[in-house]
Amino acid sequence: MRFSYSQNALALLLAALSLFASADAKVKKNKTELQAAYPDPRVHPSSCGRKGLSKSHICDPHGVLSRASQDRVDLIARSVSSYGPLAGVVVFEQILLEKPQQKIRFSCKASARKAAREILEGWKAEDLVLVSKNDFQFCMVQRSKALSEGDIAEIEESAAELLAAQDHTTVDLLDQAIQFALLQMQQKSADENPNLKGKLDSALVPKPTGKEMWQMVLAHTIPFIGFGITDNGLMIMFGEAIEQLLGQAIGLSTMGAAATGNLLSDIAGIFLGGQVQALSYRLGASEPDFTKEQRQLPVTRYCKMFGESLGITIGCIIGMFPLLFMDQGDREGSSSRAASPAPEIPSVKSMENFSA
């Protein structure tokens, strides 16, 4: 009897261990399948619906969000990760086994939060926002411990209230709710470090595209070509006229005539500036539609200065055209006069010989 009892106990123990191992294997299998379906977008952006990018912070393989919405969320997540905890976003069509029969308020069920933690672990991120559109799940999980559980619950509730307004507007608010959650997750770090907020605000400003940068260069090149032509051309003409008319009369040197011509050309440029700018606009020299923050970016200022420098260089070279119409004989005469030797002053010895 005692042997039979021990046999039964051993059999039950082996069965329990087998059941536990089977359940553990099933959990690991589900976990592996979940991480395979939603891989780390920093490593596999194409598998996350972010083709054409070297890395991303959002995984939306089914295209629940539009490309523009994905880009906006990615910008926020990338900026938050640059100056705070590493953040990621994962977007599901449906994560629960059963889809609700009717629209309900967004919330975070235990199974959805568990899936979010598994993805967070697989990505080795610090903060994660999980959204499932068809079954109304919105979850936030973290490893950074920057927020308390109460803070997370408050942010999830605020996001749910924002999404509840979806019935009353045609605008898709899902990406805005995600952005709100990401920004709130980094708020605590920003509060603790005052310098962080300024850096984050700067990082959130969209960088100009290559096309916009060239448009900025062109917008400042064309008007400064006009300024260079008027400035250099008028200076040469005014300087030449002053030298010929007043140079000998008042003893004004060539450099003095050039300086006076430059003065007059600068004054003329003030009166002609508006016309030059208006002509530039008609030729299509308009800046991109930048925000105030974008105009203050270093790359925007560099494009502006490069365009102005390029334009004034081209304009000043073209503005030398009056030199082609100056009297060649006068120039040669003045050159020969300048090159002729000064009259020889008789020496004392020659004067004595003359006297003798």
Disulfide bonds with the S-S distance in Angstrom:
Cys48-Cys59 2.32
Cys108-Cys139 1.92
